[in-house]
Amino acid sequence: MLGGTEFVGRAVAEAAVARGWEVTVFHRGRHQPPSGVRSLHGDRTAPDGLAALAAGPGGWDAVVDTWSAEPRAVLAAARLLRGRAARYVYVSSRSVYAWPWPSEGGPAEAGAVVEGAAADAGPTDYARDKRGGELAAVEAFGEQNSLLVRAGLILGPYENVGRLPWWLNRIARGGPVLAPGPRELPVQFIDARDLAGWLLGAVERSLSGPYDLVGPPGHTTMGELLDTCVRVTGADTELRWTDPEVILSAGIEPWTQLPVWVPPDDELYAAAHRTDVSRALATGLECRPAAETVADTWHWLTGIGGEPPRRPDRPPVGLDPEAEAEALAGARPCRQTPVVRP
């Protein structure tokens, strides 16, 4: 496991240990690794940063890599491990697709991807970095021995982007909460632990090639998600469901300032929340109820004092209290126009 101490990497490492696998975690030593793993320290961006990995015993059945920055770091590790590991799993992103991202209408894995990515490139932007990481894995291990996990929105315990933790903390403060409508708007996400479970099963089955990985369309709704946040926090909170037009006219940004939410008529909504994942479902993807993800995330969040870890390469998410108060002052109740689940 390259990484293995934060969010998705940690979920994969913990799930592998729980299956009785022998797990080696290569990391920088900034975070405590999961119990039950063998730990190697190194910084893949530093000169000779892979030395501990190079001196390792090798003979691994699979390598799992979640790297999100310059592709050349993936390439260096993959080349080093070629011949010492049987399969390379790269946790990528649906961001690698050319815009607009594929959504409904069948599996998207053969869709067009962003241009300008290269396996040996330095840092560019998130989409091309992730696509370059894919190219690096395939260059080193070949198409038959590389698995590309193109994840959608990921939530769950250990989240270090801050989306679900922000909603939980905001609702826990109580009072009126700006709830972006429609209430019945379907949303898609995957719990990091369900991603890990599918990934390990895919390794056991020697799957290869790209797979879109997120929960099925309509896995939950904004209403179910925020209602569960209210329930698990026990807060004295009023969710004020507000029309998308009112929110947008107030200058509030979907997805970032109001995490997870995107207006239903926005191109990003189809890309983020109407993804066809039939290929992953046919190969064993199982997703736990959204309520379990919310409850477990709250349990983890309160256990660490309420302040979630933050990735330094991602902008902060969430709405400023003053901006929320302004929007609430001018808001009108959301029209409960039925939203058809896919």
N, C-alpha and C positions, 0 to 999 in steps of 0.2 A: 504494500500500500504506500504510494507516494503521497505524503500528507498523512491523513488518518487521525488528526487530532481535533479537527473542527467540522461541524455540520455534516455535509454529505460524506466526506471521507471518514469521519468518526462513526457515522451510522453504518457504513460498509464494514469497517474494522470490527465494530461491536457485533454485528450480525454474523460475520465470519467466525469470530471466536465462539459465539453461541452455537454455531453449527459444529464446533469441534475442530475447525481448521487451524493450522499453524499459520500465524500471521506475523509478518515483519512489517514494521511501520518505519518509513524513512521520513524524518521531519527535522525542523530547525531547532526544536527544543523550547519553543516559546509557550507551548501548552502541554499539559500533562496528557500522555497518550492513554488510551483505554487499557484497563487491566487485562492481563493475559496475552499481551503481544510482546514480540521481541522488538526493541527500539534501536534504530540507527539514526545518528545525527548528521546533518549536512544541509548546506544551502545550495540548491541547484543553480542559483544565479551567480555564485561566487567562483573564482578560480579554484580548481580542484575541489569544488563543492560536492562532487559525487564520489569522493574518495572512499567514504565509508560504505557506500553502495557497491563500489567496484571491488572492495575487499570482502564483501559478503559471500556466503557459501553458494548462492545461486540455486538452481534446481527448482524454481518456483513454477507452480502450475499456471499462475496468472499474475499479472501486474495490473493494478487499478490506479489510474492517474486522474486527478480532478483539476489540474492546473488551468488557470484562466488568463495568464499573461503571455509573454512572448513565446511563440511556437518553438523557437530554437531550443528552449529549455526542455520541451517534450521530446524533441528530436534527439538531443544529447542523451537523455535518460533511456529512451527507447533503443537507440543504437548500442548503448552500453549493455542493456539487458537482452538484446537479441542473442539467441543461442543459450541463454541462461534461464529463460522463462518461455512457457509454451504459448501464452496468449497475452495480448495487450488490450486492456479495456480503458477507453478514454471517455470520461464523463464530459460530454459536450453540451450543446444548447440548441434549442430550436432557432436561436438567433442566427445560425449559420445559413438559413434560407434567405434567398433573395426576396426583397420586399415587393408586394405584400406576401407575408408568410402563407404557406398552404394551410387551409383549414378543412372545412367540410368537403365531401366529394371523393373520399377514398384516401388510402394511406399516402402520406406525403414524402416518404423517405427517398423517392427517386426525383423529387422536385429540384428546381434550380437552386444553386447555392451562391453565396456572395462571391464576387470576383475580387482578385487582387490579393488573395491569401497565399502564403507559401510556408512550407514546412520549416525552413531555416530563417524565417523572418524575425526581426525584433518586434517590440510592442507597437501595435497600431491602434485598433479599436476592438471592442469586445467581440463583435461578430467575426472579424477577420482573424483575431487571435484564436478564437475557438475553432474556426475552420482550419487554420494553419496547424493547430494541435491535432486535428483529425488527420490531416495530410501527413504529419510527422509519424503518427502511429502506424498508418498504412505503409508509409515508405520503409519503415524499419521492420515491420512484422508481416507485411503483405495483407491482402484483403481477406484471405481465409483465416488468418490468425489475429485479426484485430476486430474489436467490437466498439462501435461508436454509439454512445448513449446520449441522444439528443433530448435533454430534459426540458420540460416546460417549467411552470411556476412550482417551486419547491418550498414547502413549509414543514414545520415540526420542531421538536426539541433540538436545541443547539443552534437554532437559526441565527446566522450572523449577518443577515441583510437588514432585518428589523421589521419586516412587514407585519406578520401576525403578532409579534411582541408589541409593536406600536398600538395596534387595535386593542389588545388586552390591557395594556397600561392606561390607554386613554379611557376605556370603558370603566376600568377599576377606579378612576378618579371620580366617577359619578357625574351627576348633572345631565343636562341635555347634550346629546351627542349628534353631530351632523352625520346622518346615515345616508349614503348615496343610493338612490333608487335606480330602477324599480326594485322593490323588495324581493320579488320573485326572479330576479335576474340570475340565470345559471352561471356558475363559475367553475373553473377547472384548476386543480392543483394536484400535486403528489406529495405525500408524506415522505420525508427523506428515508424513513425506515422501510417503506414499501418499495422505493427505488432500490434500496440496498438488497431487499429480498429478491426482486426480479433480477437484478444484476448478478447475484451469486448463482441463482438458478440458471441464468444464461451461460455463465462460465461452466457449470456442470454439464450443460447440454452442448457446449462448444459452438454457441451461436456466433455469427460474425456479421459484419456490415452495420449499417445505420438503423437505429430504432428510435422513433419518437416515444418519449416516456413522460406521461402525465396521467392523471386520473381521467376516467371517461367523461365525455361531455355531460353536463348536468350533474356532476358528482355532488354538488351542493348548490346553494343559492346565497346571495348576499344576506338575505334575511336569516337563513339558517345559521350562517357563519357568525353574524353579529349577535343573534339571539343566544347562541351558545356561549359567546364571550361574556354576555351579561350573566348567564346562568352560572358559569364556572367561577367567575370572579365574585359573585354575590353582591355586585355593586347596586347602589340606588341610582339607576341610570334610566333616562328616557331616550330611546332611539327616535330621532326626528327624521323620518324618511322624506327625502327632498328630491325634487325633479332634477335630472341631469342638466337641463338647460339653466337652472338657477345656479347650480354649482359651477358650471363652466363660465357663466356670465360674471361670476365673482372672481374669476381668474385662478381658480383652484385646479391644479394639475391632477388628472386621473393617474392612477398607478403609483405615482411617487408621493404626492401629498395625501392622497386617500388610497393607501396600498390595496392591492388586489383588484380594486374596482376600475372598470373601464365602461364608458357609456355604450349602450347596446348598438348604436348606429356608427360607432367609430371603427375604422379598419383594424385597429389593434384589438378590439373586442373579439372579432372573428379569429384573429391569429392566436390570441392568448387563451380563449375560453371555448372555442369550437374545434378543437384539434381532434382529428381522427386517429385513434390509437388502437385500431383493430389488430394491427400487426403485433403490438406488445401484448394485448389481451389474449391473442391466440397462442402466445408463447409463455403464458403463465403469470401475467401481471394481475395482482390482486391488491385492492385498495381498501384500507380500513375506513370506517365511517368518519366523516369530517369532525363529528363531535369528539371522537377519541383524539384526533390530532390537536384540537383546540384545548381539551382538558389536560393532555399530557404536556403541551407547551406551557400552559399556565403553571402546572406543577413544577416544571423545570425552572421557569422564570422566577417564580417566588423563591425557589430553593437557592438561587444565586443572588438574591437581594433585589430582583426586579429590573436590573440594568443589563440588557442583553449585550453580548459581544458584537463588535462592529468591524466589518472588513474595511481596511483603509482604502481599498480601491473602488469602493462603491459610495455614491452620494447618500447623505442621510435621507430617510423617508419620514413621512408624517406631516401633519398639518399644525402650523403654529396656532396656539390658543387664541390669539387676537384675531387671526384670519377666520378661525372657526366661529368665534362669537359674532363677527361681522356678517358672515354668511347666514348664521342662524337668525340674526335680527331681520334679515331681508328675505328669508326663505318662505316658500309656501309649501304646504303638504304635498307629498308626491302623489300623483295620480296613479292609482293601482291598475294600470293597463296590463292585462295578462301578457306574460312572456312565455312563449311556447318553448318547452324544453326540447333539445335536439334528440 
